Amino acid sequence: MQAGLHLSIHAFSPASWDALNPSCYPGLLHGFLSALEDSKSVGEGTGWRPLYASVTENNELVGAMVCYLKSDSYGEYVFDWAWADAYHRHGLNYYPKCVTAVPFTPATGPRILIKKNADREAVTTQLLTVLKEELLGRVSSWHILFPDEESSQNLQAGDSWLERSGVQFHWFNQGFQCFDDHLATFNSKRRKQARRERRRVAEQGITFERLSGRDMTDETIDTLFQCYQMTYRLRGSLGYLTREFFEYAIERIPDAIRVAFAIRQNQRIAMSFCLRDATTLYGRYWGALHEVDCLHFETCFHQWIEDAIEQGIARFDPGAQGEHKIARGFRPVKTRSLHWIENQEFAGAIEQFLRKEQMHIDHYFRACDEHTPFRLSDESLHF
């Protein structure tokens, strides 16, 4: 086996790279990563400088990890600003740091790619070794955000990572045949609320279309990007992603993309953008050109639950935060992140902080789990 480091996804062919990702997890597809790079949504001046680690065996790519050297903590969704501030107050540099994550995407998934039938332990060891040799002395820390269970187990074997928990809200398909089957699991109050929200949108003359990447045109991409930018303008900033990103991603991974448009008087006035693989829908971006009562709930939640049921998708992960999702049928789930801190004094202090934070996370999770909208007969279906 030979390990190497690369500064661009274009060091790998799409076929060899995607062969490491048979589940087609969208955030690590070659087309997604190349769209980020080629659109300059990541790279010099963005705060996200790509660094790819690879392992080859007999000239065949058998393992890889995607890392970014970060000069800030924007776009990560696992918040460590307090850690950076503590470093600063002690006269130390927190940045640059290394992050293994999908940029601007708080979605759980694989963070280490290993070809089927390869020696997982050996490949993992090679990847971690080449990265730590490169990073040691250059960064303050290394953060692996939203790894799935398999990646966590591979990475934590024999290494001293600090684990941090978080809470998100996901929807799970219980074999529903239609949206009414989903609502049938709600108690009466919440069921009426959901129907009232949907009716309120329809009464304002709004209809919807849901498109795959293959259905998108230059016109729909323009509207998608206008809506995306509007979300950030309302916060007084610009979006992380360029129009070219959406154009390249739709061209390169069309089957991994779903877009819902809200239409009023033959004009598209709002959108939500999702990524998908065979089992999961990942809600990513939303924006509206006009304010409409209940439009966000319908465009970002109800439409995609309906779509997931129609397509037999098992889970809908709509993104970070938002207790308001509970009332729409989303269940609390725990997420994790892994952290390696080079400075041992700070590593000890952060470990103590994480122990205390974990108690609050556990309390918050239980509180959320007690407020789900489901009928008592469905309360045993915990995920």
Secondary structure, DSSP 8 states (H G I E B T S, - for coil): -EEEEES-GGGS-HHHHHTT-TT--GGGSHHHHHHHHHTTSSBTTTTEEEEEEEEEETTEEEEEEEEEEESS-TT-SS--HHHHHHHHHTT----SEEEES-TT----B-SSEE-TTS-HHHHHHHHHHHHHHHHTTT-SEEEEESB-HHHHHHHHTTS--EEEEEEEEEEE--S-SSHHHHHTTB-HHHHHHHHHHHHHHHHTTEEEEEEEGGG--HHHHHHHHHHHHHHHHTTTS--SS-HHHHHHHHHH-GGGEEEEEEEETTEEEEEEEEEE-SSEEEEEEEEESS--TTHHHIIIIIHHHHHHHHHT-SEEE--S--GGGGGGT-EEEEEEEEEEESSHHHHHHHHHHHHHHHHHHHHHHHHHHTT--B-GGGTT---
